[in-house]
Amino acid sequence: MAVARKYREMRQSILWGGLTMVSLSAPDVYLSTASRGLLWVADGVVLLLMATVGSVSAIKLQQKVSLSASLNCDDV
């Protein structure tokens, strides 16, 4: 997704973003359906942790792609 965004390929970016959202939301759906006995606070903490780690990972990946694209001299 980050590579597609970097090179302005919006359709590919939307496709990969959608696949990423589905794969990231699958554990959330499972947790919500399987954890009827847990407190809602525990669900919130787990979901917040998952969202934070996912966001940090996406930002680092985009920075890595931007750095590698800027170091690639073949594009210019």
matplotlib code that plots the C-alpha trace (Angstrom):
import matplotlib.pyplot as plt

x = [0.0, 2.8, 4.6, 1.3, 0.8, 4.3, 4.0, 0.4, -1.3, -4.6, -6.5, -3.7, -3.5, -7.2, -7.0, -4.1, -5.7, -8.9, -7.1, -5.1, -8.3, -10.0, -7.0, -6.5, -10.2, -10.5, -9.0, -11.2, -14.3, -13.2, -12.3, -15.7, -17.7, -15.6, -15.1, -18.5, -17.2, -14.5, -15.1, -15.6, -12.5, -10.4, -11.8, -11.0, -7.5, -6.8, -8.4, -6.5, -3.2, -3.9, -4.8, -1.7, 0.7, -0.9, -0.6, 3.0, 3.8, 2.1, 3.9, 7.3, 6.6, 5.8, 8.9, 11.0, 9.5, 10.0, 13.6, 14.4, 12.7, 14.7, 17.9, 17.0, 18.8, 17.2, 13.9, 15.4]
y = [0.0, 2.4, 1.7, 2.3, 5.6, 6.7, 6.3, 7.8, 4.5, 5.2, 2.1, -0.2, 1.8, 1.4, -2.3, -2.9, -0.6, -2.5, -5.9, -4.5, -3.3, -6.7, -8.6, -6.2, -6.2, -10.0, -10.4, -7.6, -9.3, -12.6, -10.9, -9.2, -12.4, -14.8, -12.6, -12.2, -12.9, -10.2, -6.7, -4.1, -2.3, -5.3, -5.3, -1.6, -2.0, -4.8, -2.9, 0.3, -1.7, -3.3, 0.1, 1.8, -1.0, -1.1, 2.7, 2.8, -0.1, 1.7, 5.0, 3.2, 1.3, 4.5, 6.2, 3.2, 3.2, 7.0, 6.7, 3.8, 5.6, 8.8, 6.8, 5.1, 7.0, 5.1, 7.0, 10.4]
z = [0.0, 0.9, -2.4, -4.4, -2.5, -3.1, -6.9, -7.0, -8.0, -6.1, -7.3, -6.0, -2.8, -2.2, -3.0, -0.6, 2.0, 1.9, 2.2, 5.1, 6.9, 6.5, 7.8, 10.7, 11.6, 11.6, 15.1, 16.4, 15.1, 16.7, 20.0, 20.1, 19.3, 21.5, 24.5, 25.9, 29.4, 29.3, 30.6, 27.9, 29.3, 28.4, 24.9, 24.6, 25.8, 23.3, 20.4, 21.3, 21.5, 18.1, 16.5, 17.9, 16.8, 13.3, 12.9, 14.0, 11.6, 8.7, 9.4, 9.6, 6.4, 4.5, 5.8, 4.8, 1.3, 0.9, 2.0, -0.3, -3.2, -2.5, -2.5, -5.8, -8.6, -11.4, -11.2, -12.0]

ax = plt.figure().add_subplot(projection="3d")
ax.plot(x, y, z, "-o")
ax.set_aspect("equal")
plt.show()
